[in-house]
C-alpha cells in the first residue's frame, strides 16, 4: 500500500511544475497597459483615421502604415501614415482617443518627416 506524500514535499513539487508550465507558455506580443500593434485595417484604426481626416480637412491622409491600440477607459489609437499638406507629402503620427461613449478626441498630431516641397 502506498502512502501519500507529505504536504511539505507536495507543495514545492506542484509549485515547480506550475512554474515550468508558465515558463513554457506562449507569451503575447503586447504589453499590458501599453500600446499593442494591430492591423491597419481594423475598424478602430479606420474610425480614428476618418476622424482625423474630418478634424484636419487641410491634411489629406493616405495609407496607414502602422497602427497601435491601448485600452484606457476607452481606446487610444496611434497610427502612422503619409499625409499631404500644401508643401507636399510627409509622414505623420496621430494619437486619437475614443471614450466609452464612442466620442473621438485628437490627442496629438506629429509630423515625422518634412514635406517634399510644393506639388
SULLINCOR-V538779 format. One record per helix or strand of 3 or more residues. SS is the DSSP state (helix for helix, strand for strand). FROM is the first residue (numbers start at 1). TO is the last residue. If there is no record, write none. Layout:
ss = (SS,SS)
from = (FROM,FROM)
to = (TO,TO)
This chain:
ss = (helix,helix,strand,strand,strand,strand)
from = (7,43,60,74,88,104)
to = (24,55,71,85,99,111)
